[in-house]
């Protein structure tokens, strides 16, 4: 249950952001409603997200895996839920998303994808545990521009997931609207169970 009211003041900014959110996602994103209690935070969040949406040096599947691995590591069910929905619209293989909580035991990933997942977990750890060897391997795999984008994306997902988790935001039901195959338990509830276990 959210620790903050999800009905922010009806300022012009919040009304515009809510309308844009409804048009793009079919609902007002709960994190947007939560940060709407502070106009400067909401404005900064929106500017940051708009800027990050234009990052294009990293392969979309690698981006989705990095984001999902960070969200799973932190335990943000809102981000896992939304991540499934958003990635499905970006043509990411649903099995790869499903297997993120147990990626080390899955045969769904390429060696590069495994290194991306490892980096996302290591960079999310407190304190960060990224090794020189892992960074060097990913630099060879991706090049400098994509490696910088990867690390920045993991840091951005840490911001999102940590704020959402601290505010008590949980699944908003986005993944229920996905064409994700139910076989294998690909649902946020199942992933949340893995997070708790």
Residue pairs with C-beta under 8 A, 6 or more apart in sequence:
1 168
1 170
2 30
2 34
2 167
2 168
2 169
3 166
3 167
3 168
4 34
4 37
4 167
4 168
5 37
6 30
6 33
6 34
7 33
8 14
8 33
8 34
8 36
8 37
9 36
9 37
11 36
11 39
13 36
13 39
13 42
13 43
14 33
14 36
14 39
14 42
17 32
17 36
17 42
17 46
18 28
18 32
18 33
18 36
21 27
21 28
21 29
21 32
22 28
25 174
26 177
27 172
29 82
29 172
30 78
30 164
30 169
30 172
31 45
31 78
31 160
31 163
31 164
31 167
31 169
32 42
32 45
34 164
34 167
34 169
35 41
35 42
35 45
35 163
36 42
48 156
52 152
52 153
52 156
55 63
55 149
55 152
55 153
57 143
57 145
57 146
57 148
57 149
58 66
58 142
58 146
58 149
58 150
58 153
59 146
60 90
60 91
60 92
61 92
61 93
61 96
61 113
62 112
62 113
62 116
62 142
62 146
62 150
63 149
63 150
63 153
64 83
64 86
64 87
64 90
64 92
64 96
64 97
65 92
65 96
65 97
65 100
65 109
65 113
65 116
65 117
65 120
66 116
66 117
66 119
66 120
66 150
66 153
66 154
66 157
67 79
67 83
67 120
67 153
67 154
67 157
68 80
68 83
68 84
68 87
68 97
68 100
69 100
69 103
69 116
69 117
69 120
69 121
69 124
70 120
70 121
70 123
70 124
70 154
70 157
70 158
70 161
71 79
71 80
71 83
71 157
71 160
71 161
72 80
72 100
72 101
72 191
72 194
72 195
73 120
73 121
73 124
73 125
74 124
74 158
74 161
74 162
74 165
75 161
75 165
75 195
75 196
76 160
76 161
76 162
76 164
76 165
76 169
77 170
77 171
77 188
77 191
77 192
77 195
78 164
78 165
78 169
78 170
78 171
78 172
79 157
79 160
79 161
79 164
80 171
80 175
80 188
80 191
80 192
80 195
81 170
81 171
81 172
81 173
81 174
81 175
81 188
82 172
82 174
82 175
83 97
84 94
84 97
84 174
84 175
84 178
84 180
84 186
84 188
85 174
85 175
85 177
85 178
86 174
87 97
88 94
88 97
88 178
88 179
88 180
93 108
94 178
94 179
94 180
94 181
94 186
95 108
95 184
96 108
96 109
96 113
97 180
97 186
98 180
98 184
98 185
98 186
99 106
99 108
99 109
100 117
101 191
101 194
101 195
102 194
103 109
103 114
103 117
109 117
112 138
112 141
112 142
115 134
115 137
115 138
115 141
116 138
116 150
118 134
119 130
119 134
119 135
119 138
119 150
119 151
119 154
120 154
120 157
122 128
122 129
122 130
122 131
122 134
123 129
123 130
123 151
123 154
123 155
123 158
124 154
124 157
124 158
135 147
138 147
138 150
139 147
142 150
170 192
171 188
171 189
171 192
175 187
175 188
176 187
176 188
180 186
180 187
